[in-house]
Amino acid sequence: MMRWWWFGPSVTRPELERELTAMADAGLGGVEVAYVYPLATATTEFGSPTFLADLRFAAELASHAVFADPSHDAARTLLSDVFTRLGYGSECGTWRNNYLTGAQELGGQVVTAMVSSAGMASALTITQLFDSLAIRIDGMRAWDTTASIRWHFTDTGETYRMALSNGVLTHHPTTRTPPADLVVTLTKAQLLGMLAGGSPDGVRFDGDPKTFAMIVGFTDDPDPSFAIVTP
């Protein structure tokens, strides 16, 4: 571990790249960026967008080292330090949280986020609800399976066609009624209940009632503790 002095904001990106490469080649166990006032007239003010951009540039270079060898302590320490400085230098709360969470992860601590979609799901459109199902399909497991569902919503008067083919779940509103493995007649509230794993009371099924359960069976459960800055 060493202290890396930035003599004023007059550093250039070629210098940053050269120094980071030299330190990595030397096997140094990370650096602490220490900013000091320049000995000459500064070209960039401390905390300015250009100054923070230089820090982000350093973070990008360090992230390459982390991805090349996630177990390399020196690379993780360097990237964590840069993320911490970027976090405390960010006015935007979202970016600050992202940077500091990344620094925390590099330190070996991944905090499981408690996520509940109950309050948001009712505000989504039917298309967005179907999207939330489609993006979770495991394409490899579903590759050889084909299925189709026609959804008719009695409260909105809308009809949608859903199809599973080649590992992809597609859907679109339609006014046509081509044959489908299953026709479901319901309300949007009942769809919310079905997507949440509830009982389909009051829902009408015409065709193979196992079709929807089969499609849901090809979905992956989200991982709330996934890594955001490491492979």
C-alpha beads as a LAMMPS data file, in Angstrom:
LAMMPS data file: protein, C-alpha beads

231 atoms
230 bonds

1 atom types
1 bond types

-500.0 500.0 xlo xhi
-500.0 500.0 ylo yhi
-500.0 500.0 zlo zhi

Masses

1 110.0

Atoms # bond

1 1 1 0.000 0.000 0.000
2 1 1 1.323 3.441 -0.862
3 1 1 0.107 7.021 -0.956
4 1 1 -0.311 8.345 -4.489
5 1 1 0.138 12.098 -4.548
6 1 1 -1.709 14.057 -7.177
7 1 1 0.172 17.363 -7.323
8 1 1 -2.737 19.591 -8.112
9 1 1 -5.498 18.980 -10.599
10 1 1 -3.076 19.294 -13.494
11 1 1 -2.697 15.535 -13.909
12 1 1 -3.392 14.061 -17.322
13 1 1 -4.942 10.769 -18.241
14 1 1 -1.824 9.417 -19.973
15 1 1 0.022 10.062 -16.687
16 1 1 -2.675 8.254 -14.693
17 1 1 -2.572 5.266 -17.033
18 1 1 1.226 5.147 -16.941
19 1 1 1.409 5.329 -13.147
20 1 1 -1.365 2.768 -12.551
21 1 1 0.277 0.336 -14.961
22 1 1 3.677 0.786 -13.317
23 1 1 2.241 0.233 -9.824
24 1 1 0.359 -2.874 -10.944
25 1 1 3.481 -4.287 -12.585
26 1 1 5.418 -3.642 -9.381
27 1 1 2.826 -5.556 -7.346
28 1 1 2.012 -2.665 -5.022
29 1 1 -0.785 -3.456 -2.584
30 1 1 -3.092 -0.600 -3.552
31 1 1 -2.811 3.164 -3.341
32 1 1 -4.397 6.054 -1.489
33 1 1 -5.042 9.030 -3.739
34 1 1 -3.912 12.201 -1.928
35 1 1 -4.801 15.475 -3.630
36 1 1 -2.630 18.511 -2.792
37 1 1 -2.680 22.088 -3.999
38 1 1 -0.573 22.646 -7.102
39 1 1 2.865 24.200 -7.043
40 1 1 1.872 26.098 -10.172
41 1 1 -1.351 27.448 -11.641
42 1 1 -3.961 24.692 -11.741
43 1 1 -5.631 23.743 -14.991
44 1 1 -8.571 22.066 -13.260
45 1 1 -10.321 23.033 -10.049
46 1 1 -10.615 20.528 -7.228
47 1 1 -13.969 18.719 -7.339
48 1 1 -14.737 19.985 -10.833
49 1 1 -16.349 17.723 -13.448
50 1 1 -12.945 17.251 -15.103
51 1 1 -11.309 16.309 -11.795
52 1 1 -14.052 13.754 -11.053
53 1 1 -13.775 12.466 -14.621
54 1 1 -10.094 11.732 -13.964
55 1 1 -11.103 9.739 -10.897
56 1 1 -13.645 7.803 -12.975
57 1 1 -10.918 7.140 -15.533
58 1 1 -8.717 5.715 -12.768
59 1 1 -11.659 3.585 -11.625
60 1 1 -12.139 2.200 -15.137
61 1 1 -8.486 1.170 -15.354
62 1 1 -8.580 -0.393 -11.894
63 1 1 -11.777 -2.302 -12.748
64 1 1 -9.916 -3.997 -15.625
65 1 1 -7.411 -5.323 -13.109
66 1 1 -10.176 -6.558 -10.786
67 1 1 -11.927 -8.401 -13.607
68 1 1 -8.644 -9.917 -14.754
69 1 1 -8.002 -11.304 -11.250
70 1 1 -10.885 -10.821 -8.773
71 1 1 -8.747 -12.247 -5.939
72 1 1 -5.968 -9.653 -6.377
73 1 1 -6.021 -7.645 -3.131
74 1 1 -4.018 -4.729 -4.532
75 1 1 -6.422 -4.193 -7.431
76 1 1 -9.469 -4.451 -5.166
77 1 1 -7.995 -1.978 -2.678
78 1 1 -7.156 0.507 -5.417
79 1 1 -10.619 0.334 -6.984
80 1 1 -12.310 0.553 -3.579
81 1 1 -10.343 3.704 -2.738
82 1 1 -11.257 5.379 -6.028
83 1 1 -14.939 4.444 -5.628
84 1 1 -14.946 5.866 -2.098
85 1 1 -13.570 9.193 -3.308
86 1 1 -16.016 9.284 -6.191
87 1 1 -18.849 8.542 -3.763
88 1 1 -17.997 11.370 -1.382
89 1 1 -17.529 13.689 -4.349
90 1 1 -20.947 12.945 -5.879
91 1 1 -23.830 15.341 -5.329
92 1 1 -26.323 12.848 -6.763
93 1 1 -27.523 10.431 -4.095
94 1 1 -27.977 7.597 -6.601
95 1 1 -24.384 7.773 -7.861
96 1 1 -23.060 8.226 -4.324
97 1 1 -24.867 5.076 -3.206
98 1 1 -23.615 3.141 -6.224
99 1 1 -19.980 4.094 -5.659
100 1 1 -20.003 3.469 -1.906
101 1 1 -21.838 0.156 -2.318
102 1 1 -19.197 -0.892 -4.844
103 1 1 -16.428 0.066 -2.415
104 1 1 -18.152 -1.944 0.313
105 1 1 -18.390 -4.972 -1.961
106 1 1 -14.694 -4.781 -2.824
107 1 1 -13.967 -4.819 0.898
108 1 1 -15.603 -8.237 1.099
109 1 1 -19.067 -7.298 2.352
110 1 1 -22.137 -7.816 0.157
111 1 1 -25.360 -6.682 1.816
112 1 1 -28.505 -8.507 0.734
113 1 1 -31.126 -5.998 -0.397
114 1 1 -34.652 -6.612 0.824
115 1 1 -36.839 -6.120 -2.238
116 1 1 -40.631 -6.227 -2.451
117 1 1 -42.578 -5.397 -5.587
118 1 1 -45.969 -5.521 -3.885
119 1 1 -46.367 -1.754 -3.766
120 1 1 -45.184 -1.181 -7.331
121 1 1 -46.804 -4.069 -9.213
122 1 1 -50.316 -2.609 -9.126
123 1 1 -49.051 0.558 -10.837
124 1 1 -47.563 -1.361 -13.784
125 1 1 -49.402 -1.766 -17.054
126 1 1 -50.326 -5.220 -18.306
127 1 1 -47.509 -5.020 -20.838
128 1 1 -45.018 -4.195 -18.077
129 1 1 -46.313 -7.075 -15.954
130 1 1 -45.789 -9.485 -18.835
131 1 1 -42.328 -7.957 -19.374
132 1 1 -41.450 -8.710 -15.753
133 1 1 -42.186 -12.363 -16.500
134 1 1 -40.469 -12.476 -19.884
135 1 1 -37.117 -11.093 -18.702
136 1 1 -36.832 -13.910 -16.142
137 1 1 -37.197 -16.767 -18.630
138 1 1 -34.193 -19.125 -18.634
139 1 1 -33.665 -19.410 -22.365
140 1 1 -31.508 -22.533 -22.209
141 1 1 -34.071 -24.522 -20.215
142 1 1 -36.994 -23.262 -22.285
143 1 1 -35.299 -23.658 -25.676
144 1 1 -37.131 -26.805 -26.829
145 1 1 -40.553 -25.818 -25.478
146 1 1 -43.324 -24.004 -27.339
147 1 1 -46.500 -22.681 -25.754
148 1 1 -49.094 -19.983 -26.358
149 1 1 -51.669 -18.182 -24.211
150 1 1 -54.398 -15.698 -25.150
151 1 1 -55.241 -13.364 -22.287
152 1 1 -58.585 -11.551 -22.227
153 1 1 -59.051 -8.870 -19.556
154 1 1 -62.699 -8.207 -18.758
155 1 1 -62.047 -4.995 -16.826
156 1 1 -59.970 -3.237 -19.504
157 1 1 -61.370 -4.920 -22.608
158 1 1 -57.838 -5.767 -23.783
159 1 1 -56.608 -9.020 -25.320
160 1 1 -52.965 -10.143 -25.414
161 1 1 -51.213 -13.046 -27.082
162 1 1 -48.242 -14.610 -25.320
163 1 1 -45.935 -17.151 -26.960
164 1 1 -42.910 -19.112 -25.771
165 1 1 -40.547 -20.230 -28.534
166 1 1 -36.776 -20.673 -28.930
167 1 1 -36.238 -19.781 -25.295
168 1 1 -37.947 -16.390 -25.581
169 1 1 -41.311 -15.278 -24.176
170 1 1 -43.027 -12.668 -26.359
171 1 1 -46.359 -10.912 -25.943
172 1 1 -48.401 -8.217 -27.659
173 1 1 -51.924 -6.771 -27.627
174 1 1 -54.145 -8.122 -30.367
175 1 1 -57.679 -8.084 -31.701
176 1 1 -57.316 -11.449 -33.431
177 1 1 -58.190 -14.812 -31.911
178 1 1 -55.903 -17.474 -33.425
179 1 1 -55.790 -20.871 -31.683
180 1 1 -53.781 -20.996 -28.431
181 1 1 -52.848 -23.717 -25.966
182 1 1 -54.689 -21.796 -23.260
183 1 1 -57.201 -18.939 -23.176
184 1 1 -57.369 -17.063 -19.854
185 1 1 -60.233 -14.712 -19.024
186 1 1 -59.581 -12.536 -15.978
187 1 1 -59.074 -9.044 -14.585
188 1 1 -55.784 -7.227 -14.073
189 1 1 -56.113 -7.709 -10.297
190 1 1 -56.420 -11.459 -10.833
191 1 1 -53.309 -11.403 -13.038
192 1 1 -51.408 -9.723 -10.202
193 1 1 -52.530 -12.516 -7.897
194 1 1 -51.423 -15.215 -10.340
195 1 1 -47.994 -13.627 -10.853
196 1 1 -47.586 -13.454 -7.073
197 1 1 -48.315 -17.179 -6.802
198 1 1 -51.815 -16.771 -5.424
199 1 1 -54.901 -18.844 -6.080
200 1 1 -56.579 -18.272 -9.483
201 1 1 -60.055 -18.052 -7.954
202 1 1 -62.563 -16.628 -10.414
203 1 1 -60.198 -16.960 -13.390
204 1 1 -61.567 -18.847 -16.386
205 1 1 -59.256 -21.283 -18.176
206 1 1 -60.085 -22.731 -21.605
207 1 1 -57.537 -25.251 -22.831
208 1 1 -54.573 -26.782 -21.011
209 1 1 -54.522 -25.161 -17.533
210 1 1 -50.928 -26.322 -16.980
211 1 1 -49.588 -24.015 -19.711
212 1 1 -49.128 -20.972 -17.482
213 1 1 -47.521 -22.991 -14.683
214 1 1 -45.124 -24.513 -17.230
215 1 1 -44.066 -21.066 -18.473
216 1 1 -43.566 -19.791 -14.927
217 1 1 -41.497 -22.905 -14.241
218 1 1 -38.907 -21.685 -16.742
219 1 1 -38.244 -18.450 -14.823
220 1 1 -35.269 -17.723 -12.598
221 1 1 -35.628 -16.165 -9.162
222 1 1 -33.761 -12.836 -8.870
223 1 1 -30.708 -12.731 -6.601
224 1 1 -30.891 -9.632 -4.346
225 1 1 -27.262 -10.074 -3.268
226 1 1 -25.655 -10.119 -6.707
227 1 1 -22.247 -8.499 -7.162
228 1 1 -22.226 -5.141 -8.927
229 1 1 -18.500 -4.434 -9.497
230 1 1 -16.887 -7.881 -9.458
231 1 1 -17.368 -10.790 -11.870

Bonds

1 1 1 2
2 1 2 3
3 1 3 4
4 1 4 5
5 1 5 6
6 1 6 7
7 1 7 8
8 1 8 9
9 1 9 10
10 1 10 11
11 1 11 12
12 1 12 13
13 1 13 14
14 1 14 15
15 1 15 16
16 1 16 17
17 1 17 18
18 1 18 19
19 1 19 20
20 1 20 21
21 1 21 22
22 1 22 23
23 1 23 24
24 1 24 25
25 1 25 26
26 1 26 27
27 1 27 28
28 1 28 29
29 1 29 30
30 1 30 31
31 1 31 32
32 1 32 33
33 1 33 34
34 1 34 35
35 1 35 36
36 1 36 37
37 1 37 38
38 1 38 39
39 1 39 40
40 1 40 41
41 1 41 42
42 1 42 43
43 1 43 44
44 1 44 45
45 1 45 46
46 1 46 47
47 1 47 48
48 1 48 49
49 1 49 50
50 1 50 51
51 1 51 52
52 1 52 53
53 1 53 54
54 1 54 55
55 1 55 56
56 1 56 57
57 1 57 58
58 1 58 59
59 1 59 60
60 1 60 61
61 1 61 62
62 1 62 63
63 1 63 64
64 1 64 65
65 1 65 66
66 1 66 67
67 1 67 68
68 1 68 69
69 1 69 70
70 1 70 71
71 1 71 72
72 1 72 73
73 1 73 74
74 1 74 75
75 1 75 76
76 1 76 77
77 1 77 78
78 1 78 79
79 1 79 80
80 1 80 81
81 1 81 82
82 1 82 83
83 1 83 84
84 1 84 85
85 1 85 86
86 1 86 87
87 1 87 88
88 1 88 89
89 1 89 90
90 1 90 91
91 1 91 92
92 1 92 93
93 1 93 94
94 1 94 95
95 1 95 96
96 1 96 97
97 1 97 98
98 1 98 99
99 1 99 100
100 1 100 101
101 1 101 102
102 1 102 103
103 1 103 104
104 1 104 105
105 1 105 106
106 1 106 107
107 1 107 108
108 1 108 109
109 1 109 110
110 1 110 111
111 1 111 112
112 1 112 113
113 1 113 114
114 1 114 115
115 1 115 116
116 1 116 117
117 1 117 118
118 1 118 119
119 1 119 120
120 1 120 121
121 1 121 122
122 1 122 123
123 1 123 124
124 1 124 125
125 1 125 126
126 1 126 127
127 1 127 128
128 1 128 129
129 1 129 130
130 1 130 131
131 1 131 132
132 1 132 133
133 1 133 134
134 1 134 135
135 1 135 136
136 1 136 137
137 1 137 138
138 1 138 139
139 1 139 140
140 1 140 141
141 1 141 142
142 1 142 143
143 1 143 144
144 1 144 145
145 1 145 146
146 1 146 147
147 1 147 148
148 1 148 149
149 1 149 150
150 1 150 151
151 1 151 152
152 1 152 153
153 1 153 154
154 1 154 155
155 1 155 156
156 1 156 157
157 1 157 158
158 1 158 159
159 1 159 160
160 1 160 161
161 1 161 162
162 1 162 163
163 1 163 164
164 1 164 165
165 1 165 166
166 1 166 167
167 1 167 168
168 1 168 169
169 1 169 170
170 1 170 171
171 1 171 172
172 1 172 173
173 1 173 174
174 1 174 175
175 1 175 176
176 1 176 177
177 1 177 178
178 1 178 179
179 1 179 180
180 1 180 181
181 1 181 182
182 1 182 183
183 1 183 184
184 1 184 185
185 1 185 186
186 1 186 187
187 1 187 188
188 1 188 189
189 1 189 190
190 1 190 191
191 1 191 192
192 1 192 193
193 1 193 194
194 1 194 195
195 1 195 196
196 1 196 197
197 1 197 198
198 1 198 199
199 1 199 200
200 1 200 201
201 1 201 202
202 1 202 203
203 1 203 204
204 1 204 205
205 1 205 206
206 1 206 207
207 1 207 208
208 1 208 209
209 1 209 210
210 1 210 211
211 1 211 212
212 1 212 213
213 1 213 214
214 1 214 215
215 1 215 216
216 1 216 217
217 1 217 218
218 1 218 219
219 1 219 220
220 1 220 221
221 1 221 222
222 1 222 223
223 1 223 224
224 1 224 225
225 1 225 226
226 1 226 227
227 1 227 228
228 1 228 229
229 1 229 230
230 1 230 231
